[in-house]
Amino acid sequence: MSRVQFEIEQDEEANVFVASWDDPTGGGITTQARSLSELYDAIQESVRSHFADRPAPREVTLHFKNDPILQLA
């Protein structure tokens, strides 16, 4: 597997971004974080753990269900 695509949603009530991916061989990954930069780190760690005993994908793409809004101030 060379690429996986995570679906990204923002849970406004919990104030977190949630990333999920369903593994076609069974199981999957779901992780969350309060910021996009934290989410990127959480996805990387989760992918490494999920693929610890088999070849990991070389690329991860993110599909945002809604466009994120970044607060600058």
BADREN-832603 format. One record per residue (C-alpha): residue number from 1; residue in three letters; x negated, y negated, z negated. Coordinates in nm, 2 decimals, padded with zeros to 4 digits, always signed. Layout:
N
PT    k    r       x       y       z
PT  NUM  ala       X       Y       Z
...
//
This chain:
73
PT    k    r       x       y       z
PT    1  met  +00.00  +00.00  +00.00
PT    2  ser  -00.16  -00.32  +00.11
PT    3  arg  +00.10  -00.58  -00.01
PT    4  val  +00.38  -00.61  -00.26
PT    5  gln  +00.64  -00.89  -00.28
PT    6  phe  +00.78  -01.02  -00.60
PT    7  glu  +01.11  -01.19  -00.63
PT    8  ile  +01.08  -01.50  -00.85
PT    9  glu  +01.38  -01.65  -01.04
PT   10  gln  +01.39  -01.93  -01.29
PT   11  asp  +01.59  -01.85  -01.60
PT   12  glu  +01.69  -02.20  -01.71
PT   13  glu  +01.85  -02.09  -02.03
PT   14  ala  +01.53  -01.92  -02.15
PT   15  asn  +01.31  -02.17  -01.98
PT   16  val  +01.10  -01.90  -01.81
PT   17  phe  +01.01  -01.78  -01.46
PT   18  val  +01.09  -01.41  -01.41
PT   19  ala  +00.90  -01.20  -01.14
PT   20  ser  +01.02  -00.85  -01.04
PT   21  trp  +00.92  -00.59  -00.79
PT   22  asp  +01.07  -00.24  -00.73
PT   23  asp  +00.81  +00.02  -00.65
PT   24  pro  +00.95  +00.24  -00.37
PT   25  thr  +00.78  +00.54  -00.54
PT   26  gly  +00.97  +00.48  -00.86
PT   27  gly  +00.97  +00.23  -01.14
PT   28  gly  +00.85  -00.12  -01.08
PT   29  ile  +00.72  -00.44  -01.25
PT   30  thr  +00.91  -00.72  -01.43
PT   31  thr  +00.72  -00.99  -01.61
PT   32  gln  +00.79  -01.35  -01.72
PT   33  ala  +00.61  -01.67  -01.82
PT   34  arg  +00.69  -02.03  -01.91
PT   35  ser  +00.49  -02.18  -01.62
PT   36  leu  +00.40  -02.08  -01.27
PT   37  ser  +00.03  -02.07  -01.35
PT   38  glu  +00.10  -01.83  -01.65
PT   39  leu  +00.33  -01.63  -01.42
PT   40  tyr  +00.05  -01.58  -01.17
PT   41  asp  -00.18  -01.44  -01.44
PT   42  ala  +00.10  -01.22  -01.58
PT   43  ile  +00.17  -01.08  -01.23
PT   44  gln  -00.20  -01.00  -01.18
PT   45  glu  -00.23  -00.82  -01.51
PT   46  ser  +00.10  -00.63  -01.45
PT   47  val  -00.01  -00.52  -01.10
PT   48  arg  -00.35  -00.40  -01.24
PT   49  ser  -00.17  -00.20  -01.51
PT   50  his  +00.09  -00.05  -01.28
PT   51  phe  -00.17  +00.07  -01.03
PT   52  ala  -00.43  +00.18  -01.28
PT   53  asp  -00.43  +00.54  -01.16
PT   54  arg  -00.39  +00.47  -00.78
PT   55  pro  -00.51  +00.22  -00.52
PT   56  ala  -00.37  -00.13  -00.59
PT   57  pro  -00.23  -00.36  -00.32
PT   58  arg  -00.47  -00.61  -00.18
PT   59  glu  -00.21  -00.89  -00.16
PT   60  val  +00.09  -01.01  -00.36
PT   61  thr  +00.34  -01.24  -00.21
PT   62  leu  +00.60  -01.44  -00.40
PT   63  his  +00.95  -01.50  -00.28
PT   64  phe  +01.13  -01.77  -00.47
PT   65  lys  +01.50  -01.74  -00.48
PT   66  asn  +01.52  -02.11  -00.56
PT   67  asp  +01.26  -02.37  -00.49
PT   68  pro  +01.07  -02.45  -00.82
PT   69  ile  +01.06  -02.80  -00.95
PT   70  leu  +00.73  -02.90  -01.11
PT   71  gln  +00.74  -03.17  -01.38
PT   72  leu  +00.45  -03.42  -01.33
PT   73  ala  +00.51  -03.63  -01.64
//
